[in-house]
Amino acid sequence: MNRVAALITFLTFMVLSEAQHEPGFCSFYEECGHNPSVGGTLLPPIVPCLNYSRARALTGKHYRRLKEVCPFLDRGEGNTFACCSENQLSSLERSLSLSKSLLVRCPSCAENFAHLHCINTCSPNQSQMVKVTKVMNVTTLNITKEGVVGYEAFLSTSFSDLSFQSCKSVRIPATGGFAIGTMCGRYGAKLCTPQRWYDFQGDSSNGLAPLDIDFLLVPPGVTEGLPAGVIPYAGRALRCNETTPSGSQDCSCQDCQESCPRMPPLNLPPGPFRLLGTDGFLVITILLLCLLLFSFIFYLAVAHQVRSDKRKDEKKGKRKGKGKDQNSNDVNQRLIDPSEVTCAEQNSLVAQALLSLQFRYWGTLMATYPLTVLLLSAAVTAVFSVGLKDIELTTDPVDLWSAPNSRARQEKEFHDTFFDPFFRTNQLILTAPGKKGHIYDSLLFGKQNFSGIISKDLIIELMELQSRIQNIEFWSEDLNRTASLKDVCFAPLNPSNPNLTDCAVNSLPQYFQNSLDNLNAKANMTELGVTKEVDWRDHLIYCLGSPLSFKDITALGLSCMADYGAPVFSFLAVGGYENDDLTNAEALVMTFSLNNYARTNTKFKVAMQWETEFLKIVQDYQKSPSANFTFAYMAERSLEDEINRTTAEDIPIFMISYAVIFVYIAVALGEYSSLKRILVRL
């Protein structure tokens, strides 16, 4: 067996060494089957067959397919040569569609990305730009062929750098982060470079690449160290502010700084304000001060004069003495003559006399038949209060705080009509005050500071709490059966018939697929001649920076995707961190997303019931003495519950307030002399 293996290795080496780097030749062609060394990928890891041969002339359907996927290779039917089959074009299109979904906001970036992989796969001069480094036997339908599972790709930095520049500022609208951050592995957007970007694209452990590609970026004019006949690809990459050949618009200012309009040069600021050859503001201040002083002195003089005149008038009045009325009584005020009373004052006196007379008759009548009046008043009040049995208090925040014809309300109704209502959020934010952190010396990432809450025991406790909430079950009268989270949860990848693992639950344990085995996993790994043990901390550091990865770069080989099949971005798992120091976060975040239904839908009440059970579990856990977390929490129904609670508390207060006001008015305005007649006099 050893001799056979050695012979196969020798023959493979001979085949690879015989392959020449010549124009018009391919290094591989057609699909061989699945890469036996790669698993757990989002797309099937189909590898090409080793095939050193001339590029094929494309016609008919094959030509039209190339024109759709890689239009820049089109030279006209019959004159277009390529090194890829129709099957390879279909696989390439599927692979590019996933990456383009992140880069779609910038068409030139997406075009550059597709350009590179079209050149590697389909270029008629493929052998001049790639060098096959590893092949394996691949068996498909009982036919064994040599499949290419690794090769080197030679790129000129004139293409690679410009392509990277066109993509580095493209953002993902759903997260607000940079798309390049999810395509650069452990380095993220901040530390990403063209070489690191291409290294991640060529890493078969990223869950997308079907084989390993070692991208070698060569500066223009450098030939030292290159295999004979190799010419690094130096095609033209589009700038982000350029339109694509297909006519797509250039990137927006938000995704491309070069697309932003140029700001006109600012005019020089005017010289300092001056008056009379000195600082103008100082001159104005002195003038205002002088004006204020003059005004103050003038006020003092006028006030003194007024007081002097007043004292003179008082002395004169004392000498004059008091006046007499018609009965020879002393009076201090002037008597008013009837002719001085105006018409309006006379009408006011008549109205007052009339109202006094009517209210006197009314009061006499009420006092004459007190029992009858009380019974009639009670009957009338009861009749008008019958409608209270049908009263409905508005507690929906949307109805309370947005007018039916408002712009926000109209846009919400449009969204809910043509799409689905935005999902319901139930969230916990957990902290662990006083718990000490630690420093972890990672083989791959160097020394990293871990806060107290990023500890294994707390992650396990959070995992148990999450499992307890996920397993909530209750009897639903509306469904007439036992209901659970899967009946109302938001399940983006399996909305029709979800299981519990299909429900969108975002938390830090999801980086380990909520598996205790994954959290406890350890492995020895060698990097740059140093061998150390890697564990959950290495995996976590990687996933916080690359949440879209299907396989980390550690020897653990774990996925970063949540168990429901979607990524958990770092801001959905941790909080309270500065810059990109994610492992030093002060809080853990756990979010359960439910579908939002119309209030007339049966499942709306089921969702409200689930949230009630959710709040019960969280409140019980908060009271538990064994809990190591301090946390805040909310359910989608929390705001509505708070409105109901405050309304129920306010109604008795309002009733008592009105009763006190009524008693106060009656006592303050009534006239009474004994307790027996107090109700009459009130």
Secondary structure by P-SEA (a helix, b strand, c coil): caaaaaaaaaaaaaaaaaccccccccccccccccccccccccccccccccccccbbbbccaaaaaaaacccccccccccccccccaaaaaaaaaaaaaaaaaacccaaaaaaaaaaaaaacccccccccccccbbbbbbcccbbbbbbcbbbbbbbaaaaaaaaaaccccccccccccaaaaaccccccccccaaaaaaaaacccccccccccbbbbbcccccccccccccccccccccccccccccccccccccccccccccccccccccccccccccaaaaaaaaaaaaaaaaaaaaaaaaaaaaaaaaaaaaaaaaaccccccccccccbbbbccccccaaaaaaaaaaaaaaaaaaaaaaaaaacaaaaaaaaaaaaaaaacccccbbbbccccccccccccaaaaaaaaaaacccccbbbbbbbbbbccbbbbbbbcccccbbbbcccccaaaaaaaaaaaaaaaabbbbbccccccccccccccccccccccccccccccccccccccccccccbbbbbbcccbbbbbcaaaaaaaaaacccccccccccccccccccccccccccccccccccccccccbbbbbbbbbbbcccccaaaaaaaaaaaaaaaaaaaaacccccccccccccaaaaaaaaaaaaaaaaaaaaaaaaaaaaaaaaaccccccccccccc
